[in-house]
Amino acid sequence: MLNQEVYDAYKEIVGEEYFSPEDCEEAYMGEKYNNSEDFVQTLFEEIYPEVLSGLPPFIHIDWEATRRDVMMDYSEHNGFYFRNL
């Protein structure tokens, strides 16, 4: 069970008529990242640690561009991040 702030944030994203605690718990991805770019970078570090750690030092990831694309599948409200179901 999540705290009320998380449920309220999800309700703001999906609307009262589409809110369910079960969907909120399934969609919830975390909170209090510095910004969406930080969220996306952390997400990729958790999902693809071997890929990112294997990159040579001269390869740089454009996290801003990556954020724009990835955030099409996620939503944020008051620092809480949710996967779009």
QUIKA-V616802 format. One record per backbone hydrogen bond with DSSP energy under -1.0 kcal/mol. CO is the residue of the C=O (numbers start at 1). NH is the residue of the N-H. If there is no record, write none. Layout:
co | nh
CO | NH
CO | NH
This chain:
co | nh
3 | 7
4 | 8
5 | 9
6 | 10
7 | 11
8 | 12
9 | 13
10 | 14
11 | 15
15 | 18
20 | 24
21 | 25
22 | 26
23 | 27
24 | 28
27 | 83
30 | 81
35 | 39
36 | 40
37 | 41
38 | 42
39 | 43
40 | 44
41 | 45
42 | 46
43 | 47
44 | 48
48 | 52
49 | 53
52 | 55
56 | 59
61 | 63
62 | 66
63 | 67
64 | 68
65 | 69
66 | 70
67 | 71
69 | 72
70 | 73
73 | 84
75 | 82
77 | 80
79 | 32
80 | 77
81 | 29
82 | 75
